Amino acid sequence: MRKMPVNIRILYYAKHCTEPYVEIVTVNEAKRCQSVCSSEDEEPEDLLPVLIDHSELLKEAHIQRLANHLPARTQGYPWRLVYSTAVHGISLKTLYSNMAHLDSPVLLVIKDMDNQVFGAFSSHPFRVTNYCYGTGETFLYSFSPEFKVFRWSGKNSYFVRGHADSLQMGGGGGHFGLWLDAELCHGCSLTCDTFHNQPLSAKQDFIVQDLEVWAFW
């Protein structure tokens, strides 16, 4: 029996026949099979989520990395842009307003004036409250300079808190993992107990160039 090419899959052998029935496997199918059988550390490249809207900040490499770390309950849903400084202007009030009737986790994406991309995944949409909210699904991340995810440390539950004049994520020891002002212009990122994170930006105090928030439904 001759050797089969790598893109040929043997289905079965007919009785009294030396040649098998075969089917052609496309490159994408072979790649998908490989991704299903791969280890958790390997990131599938062919299962990218669908972005309903255009992103000014997220490139394919960003989406690929982030999608592999999102909770299972977001998988299979398209990503929808619910707030963008490029579209809606620079206003935390507008950001809250756009999420008033949202029932979905959200992904915050920030690009600072040093062209560094970082942000956070929140288990709940951002809103103004008198208390911290969220679950251990919430995490911070940074692509500055390489991709890193900072998950819940278990030390406290200061996941998210929205004020009329600021948005805070993570806390403890007097530091916020991520903080944004009312104009979504200035921000700060420090090591905090909630996520035991490194500062997300190259500078602890940064200026926002662009900001987007994505939801899943």
Secondary structure, DSSP 8 states (H G I E B T S, - for coil): -----TTEEEEEE-TT-SSEEEEE--HHHHHHHHHHHS-TTS--SS----BSS--SS--HHHHHHHHTTS-GGGTT--EEEEEEHHHH-S-HHHHHHHTTT--S-EEEEEEETT--EEEEEESS-----SS-B--TT-EEEE-SSS-EEE---SS----EEEETTEEEE--STT--SEEEETTS-EEE----TTTT---SSSSSEEEEEEEEEEEE-
